[in-house]
Amino acid sequence: MRISGAKNSALKLMAACVLAEGTHVLSNVPDIADVQLMAGVLEALGMTVRRGDGGVTEIVRDVPLQPEAPYELVEQMRASTAVLGPLLAAVGEARVAMPGGDDFGARPIDMHLRGLEALGAAFELDHGVIHGRTDGLRGAEIVLDYPSVGATENLLMAAVLAEGHTVITNAAREPEIADLAAFLNRMGARVVGAGSARIDIDGVAGLRAVSHAVVPDRLEVATFLAALGVAGGELRLTHSRPDHLELLIDRMGAMGIRVSPDGDGLWAMRRARPRPVDVATLPYPGLATDVLPLLVAVLCFADGTSFATENVFAGRFGYVGELARMGAHIKVEDHHLVIDGVEQLSGAPVRAPDIRAGAALVVAALGAEGETVVLNGEHIDRGYESFDRKLRAVGADVERLADDTDGR
Ligand code: EPU
């Protein structure tokens, strides 16, 4: 089964297209709802987005930009805030609706704003809209309080056109950040160290439109490995990067799921019931917060008790009650879970609270006796390309129900 391009890279690469006039060509862009939302944001700015075959997307910036990302779009997708840095750098002004809370809790963007201020932007909050202006960004030394993915990306995209040298310390190290820097460098930027905790950027006067292929989605790989963990058997995933998943593969190994590199992807096998393990999320290269619900879904079936700790987002346990409706034995203690494995779950109607938790419920359903209906499935479509088709292709019995008033 072929793995798609990474949502969390594609969205930021699209935002980076704000930085240069001309026609950008991104390939391996996943066909998912969040990409359509980001296309909507770029169109609202005055750009054109054309989707071709095989994930090829042309993004054209040819007219003066309207530097405003409207609330209707930002409200639906927090990643819309990724245009803040590029707009300030490209046109000196940005109006972006302030994102509200979401299913993970408050999720502030204070580090994005503080870093952009250090680069010479000034902000005011105007009726729910963050209004940023600058008369020219200047390089600065920025130390992040926490290696935030979104803040690192916004600052990187702003600093490439700032005058002089910028250093971002305690930067996030996710593979999607290295992918963004590779795209920016191809456009003519001078970025060194992306993917490590220190990023050095020498500002340049201008960038040009280029072509770039989006890095494979490590979270889609994790999702299919979790499906294997529940259902057993063998799985070959092509066009994927196991080197972006070292900790997950280590934990999977401890659970008895064998994963080996294979050609341009990986091969995995699970024979016996999963063994219990302890898992804890951390910023990359730690275990990704996005994979925890998927691992928990597998650990529901483990032969013993596992402990899981969420260190990145407080309040990301909305799915636990849904798994309990299917018969899982999970106790929540602050930001820890205690999971007593059972041999089988029991299919039930459940509600997807967000993208990864929704996928985790589908994964858990593979080991549930009877039928599971996952409501609010549109959350899953935000981040997964043809999820039901791909699951069927590896042997799962899954079908998409027509949209109805229940939001199925
Ligand atoms: N934080 C702050 N202030 C800030 C920024 C972040 O307090 O200014 C806090 C957050 O509240 C959170 C922590 O820092 O507790 C980490 O947030 P981060 O900024 O790293 O996350 P993000 O950029 O908002 C991206 C992904 C998420 C993924 C996280 C962590 C995208 C579009 N989203 O979010 O992916 O969980 O990094 O790896 O890149 C998903 O794909 O389903 C998803 C939610």
Boltz pocket constraint, residues with backbone or C-beta under 6 A from the ligand:
constraints:
  - pocket:
      binder: B
      contacts: [[A, 7], [A, 8], [A, 9], [A, 11], [A, 79], [A, 106], [A, 107], [A, 108], [A, 109], [A, 110], [A, 111], [A, 112], [A, 113], [A, 146], [A, 147], [A, 148], [A, 149], [A, 150], [A, 151], [A, 172], [A, 288], [A, 289], [A, 290], [A, 312], [A, 313], [A, 314], [A, 355], [A, 356], [A, 383]]
      max_distance: 6.0
